[in-house]
């Protein structure tokens, strides 16, 4: 799907965006995401506040995914009415986008389907409470009880941008929740499950009370996702580093990461660091990069000068590895497709 979208985008960017919109709502509907999540997705895709009115209910969601109060003075740039459901996108008329009508049609269809099956749809907003470390533990456990989750099992958080594609869809509660990078598709699976999707990150398995940790490690995993891979990125592959990177990513400064950032300004920087981490000798790293050993030696000398330590020693390689992974986490663009530039 991602390859197809890339090819279509090179021919017709608007057609590519249309396919993304359709695929996004198809995936969200397949996962049983709530109406709030559907409206949040529309807001993220449109880059503006979106809303829905149905069955006497009124919903308005910002592009960040946060719920907003009703505002009768807000300017509606596009609206769609069908079968008792009204959906809209807010903003100035001159900010209308080519795919606004398609977006609203898909949102309207999704809201009508979810409304008609509301009695069979379990509550989904509790998922946002479960992964939020600022929510008191008793409240999170109460939310887990409402979702009928067993305290005897372990669970993993699955995290993906709205445009992720799935070979095997996550089985469990799902929702679209706000995050610093914009609204994200979040699912909760049992510890032994292995959904297949891209790009996606799967956190470490934890008991219910520790789900915020699984969420943080899932964020690390998805940010480290290799664009060349068609599989989800697993925090388990990082071992204890997953939690370490999640903790470090929340800090404003990290000396080794800052020095590595300066190295990656060179065209050869990131690839050379990656090759050193994945190999055991300088000669093997040179072979991976397809360069002469003397060129590799010169690069290592430059790295040593820039980093302030030898990256080929045991401790130096560890420091460089952690710093490089942290740089990848914080410079990742894998979630950029979630948000649309503001109007």
Residue, then its C-alpha position, 0 to 999 in steps of 0.5 A: x500500500x505504501x509503495x502504491x501510494x508513493x507511485x500514485x503521489x508522483x503522478x497525482x498527489x490529490x489521488x494519492x491523498x484520496x486513497x489515504x483517506x479511504x484506507x484510513x477510515x476503512x482501517x478505523x472502522x475495521x478496528x471498531x474505533x469510536x465516533x470520537x476517534x473517527x471525528x478526530x481522524x477527520x480533524x487530523x486529515x483536514x488540518x482543522x477542527x471537525x465535528x459531528x451531530x447525530x441522534x441528538x448528540x454533538x461532537x467537536x474535535x480539534x486537530x490535536x484530537x482533543x474534545x472541544x465545547x460547542x461553538x455556534x460562532x465557529x465558521x464551517x468551511x464544508x459540511x455534509x448532511x445525510x440520514x440524520x447525521x451532519x458532519x463538518x470541517x471548520x475554517x475559512x472558505x478560502x482554506x477549502x481542500x480538494x479532498x474535503x468533500x471525500x473526507x466528509x463523505x467517508x466520515x459521514x458513512x463511518x459515523x452512520x455505521x457506528x451510530x446504527x451499531x452503537x448498542x453493540x460497540x463497547x466504550x472506547x474512550x477508556x483506552x486513552x485513560x489506560x495509557x495516560x501516566x497522569x491518570x491515577x492508577x485506581x482510575x486506570x484499573x477502573x477503565x480496564x474493568x469497563x473494557x473487561x480486561x483481565x488483571x491476570x493477563x499481560x498486554x501490549x500497546x500497539x501504536x501507529x499513524x492513521x495511515x498505517x496498513x495492516x496485514x493482520x489487524x490488532x485484536x482488542x480495544x482501539x481508539x484514536x488518541x491525542x499525542x504530542x505528534x498529533x492523533x494516533x491510532x492506538x490498540x491494546x492486544x494480549x501479550x502473545x498476539x502479533x499483529x502485522x502492520x506498517x508503520x507500527x510500533x508494539x510496546x513491551x508486555x506489561x500488566x494493566x497497571x503498567x500500560x503507560x510503560x508499554x505505550x512509551x516503548x511502543x512510541x520508541x518502537x514506531x519512531x525507530x521503524x525502518x521505512x524499508x520494512x513491511x513489518x511492525x517494529x517491536x520494543x522487545x527487540x531492544x530489550x531493556x533499551x526500550x524503557x531507557x530510550x523512552x525515559x531519555x527521550x523525555x529529557x531536554x538534553x543528552x550530551x552524546x545525542x547532541x554530539x551525534x546530531x552534529x555528526x549526522x549533518x555529514x552526508x556519511x554520518x548516519x549511515x556510518x554510525x548505523x554500520x558500526x552499531x550493526x557490525x563488530x569490526x571496522x573492516x566489516x563496517x566498511x564492507x557493509x558501507x561499500x567503502x575502502x577500509x582506509x576511508x572507514x578508518x578516516x571516518x572513525x577518526x572524524x567520529x572520535x574527534x566529534x564525539x570525544x571518545x573512541x566509538x570502536x571500544x566496548x564502552x564507546x560503542x555502547x555510548x554511541x549506540x544509545x546516543x544514535x538510537x536516541x537521535x533516531x527516536x527524536x528525529x524520526x519522521x515516521x509519524x509526520x503523515x498523521x498531521x496536516x499543516x495548519x490552515 
